[in-house]
Amino acid sequence: MPVFLVGFMGCGKTEIGQCLSGMTGLPFFDTDGLIVRRSGLSVSDIFEQQGEAAFRRMESELIRQYPFPEACIVATGGGLPCHDDNMAFLNGRGQTVFLDAPEAMLLRTLTEPSARAGRPVLATATDDALRTKIKQLLETRRPFYELASYRMDIADTAEAQKPLLEKLIRALDLKIQ
């Protein structure tokens, strides 16, 4: 069964997915990266040229149509579980893991200019507006993330993360290489 990683932007879905892939030998996919390859446009360009609704349709189509292998790790976009009944679809298709990062960590990470650049939902906000937007989005999206089969609290450091990843691998009944 595919393992779908869900959680708020900046929680580390791609990084954790790559770590899980390295630890288990399972192939790794990132839905944003797949959309970029399919469309030939960056996520920011899709938002700018076609709008958020078009991007959300692309996400929904991708998870339903892409030929993910039976065993793989998939990092989803932060908003993907919140649209088009996608969370129910993911739960029916594989194992879902909510990567639950503390709000303070998300605020610290997402207020950095480099983090804003690739995230159209946050790109143009002032610092105060950004903090408000992050809190609002997190509040709106959390109920969808909480529908995941598993929850993993995110640690602040890579060293602290490894035991959590090993525990998650056992819970998902995956094998460490």
Salt bridges, closest charged atoms under 4 A:
GLU52 OE2 - ARG56 NH2 3.03
GLU59 OE1 - ARG56 NH1 2.95
ASP100 OD1 - ARG142 NH2 2.94
ASP100 OD2 - ARG151 NE 2.90
GLU103 OE2 - LYS135 NZ 3.70
ASP127 OD1 - ARG116 NH2 2.20
GLU146 OE2 - ARG142 NH1 3.41
ASP153 OD1 - ARG151 NH2 2.49
ASP156 OD1 - ARG108 NH2 3.40
GLU166 OE2 - LYS162 NZ 3.41
